[in-house]
Amino acid sequence: NDTIANLTLMALGSSAPEILLSVIETMSNKFYSGELGPGTIVGSAAFNILVIVAVCVYSIPSPEIRKIDQMAVYHVTVLFSFFAYFWLLAIVQIISP
């Protein structure tokens, strides 16, 4: 599916620096979570959700209206986003000492 491929490529491209930074910090701390890793990932996700969506909505001309045809892609994205946040919370609060 072209839509899923584009969303995956966009997600990897926009989050790759933060993920790489978090992996490097985790490996240098003997696989314990540091102060920088979770903050960069959560900050990047908040920026992607708030600012990029706001720019996309603002860039549509005023009289024009657009409708999302394939809502299933967005439902999958929301599901995995919530899973990722809960997984990060579990790692930082429960698993890490």
C-alpha positions as CSV (number, residue, x, y, z in Angstrom):
1,N,0.0,0.0,0.0
2,D,1.5,3.4,-1.1
3,T,0.0,5.3,1.9
4,I,1.5,3.0,4.5
5,A,4.8,3.0,2.8
6,N,4.8,6.8,2.7
7,L,3.8,7.1,6.3
8,T,6.5,4.7,7.4
9,L,9.2,6.4,5.5
10,M,8.1,9.8,6.9
11,A,8.0,8.5,10.4
12,L,11.5,6.9,10.1
13,G,12.9,10.0,8.5
14,S,11.6,12.4,11.0
15,S,12.5,10.3,14.1
16,A,15.7,8.7,13.0
17,P,18.1,11.3,14.7
18,E,16.3,11.0,18.0
19,I,16.2,7.2,18.0
20,L,19.9,7.0,17.0
21,L,20.8,9.5,19.8
22,S,18.8,7.5,22.3
23,V,20.4,4.2,21.2
24,I,23.9,5.6,21.5
25,E,23.2,7.0,25.0
26,T,21.7,3.7,26.1
27,M,24.6,1.6,24.9
28,S,27.1,4.0,26.5
29,N,25.2,3.7,29.9
30,K,25.4,-0.1,30.0
31,F,21.8,-0.4,28.7
32,Y,20.3,1.9,31.4
33,S,18.1,4.7,30.4
34,G,19.8,8.1,30.6
35,E,18.4,11.6,30.9
36,L,18.6,12.5,27.3
37,G,17.1,9.5,25.5
38,P,13.4,9.4,26.6
39,G,13.2,13.2,26.5
40,T,14.4,13.4,22.9
41,I,11.9,10.8,21.7
42,V,8.9,12.3,23.6
43,G,9.9,15.8,22.5
44,S,10.2,14.7,18.9
45,A,6.9,13.0,19.0
46,A,5.2,16.0,20.6
47,F,6.7,18.3,17.9
48,N,5.6,15.9,15.2
49,I,2.0,15.6,16.5
50,L,1.5,19.3,17.3
51,V,3.6,21.5,15.0
52,I,3.7,19.4,11.8
53,V,-0.1,18.7,11.9
54,A,-0.8,22.4,12.6
55,V,1.4,23.4,9.6
56,C,-0.4,20.9,7.4
57,V,-3.8,22.2,8.4
58,Y,-2.8,25.8,8.1
59,S,-1.3,25.3,4.6
60,I,-4.7,24.4,3.0
61,P,-6.3,27.5,1.3
62,S,-9.2,28.9,3.2
63,P,-12.2,28.0,1.0
64,E,-10.9,24.6,0.1
65,I,-12.0,21.6,2.2
66,R,-10.2,18.2,2.2
67,K,-11.4,14.9,3.5
68,I,-9.4,11.9,4.7
69,D,-10.5,8.9,2.6
70,Q,-8.6,6.1,4.3
71,M,-9.2,6.4,8.1
72,A,-7.8,2.9,8.8
73,V,-4.2,4.1,8.3
74,Y,-4.7,6.8,10.9
75,H,-6.3,4.3,13.3
76,V,-3.3,2.0,13.0
77,T,-1.0,5.0,13.6
78,V,-2.8,6.1,16.7
79,L,-2.8,2.5,18.0
80,F,0.9,2.1,17.6
81,S,1.6,5.6,19.0
82,F,-0.3,4.8,22.2
83,F,1.6,1.5,22.4
84,A,4.9,3.3,22.0
85,Y,4.1,5.8,24.7
86,F,3.0,3.2,27.2
87,W,6.0,1.0,26.4
88,L,8.3,4.0,27.0
89,L,6.6,4.7,30.3
90,A,7.0,1.1,31.3
91,I,10.7,1.2,30.5
92,V,11.4,4.4,32.2
93,Q,9.3,4.0,35.3
94,I,9.1,0.3,35.9
95,I,11.8,-1.7,34.2
96,S,14.7,0.7,34.7
97,P,15.9,0.9,38.3
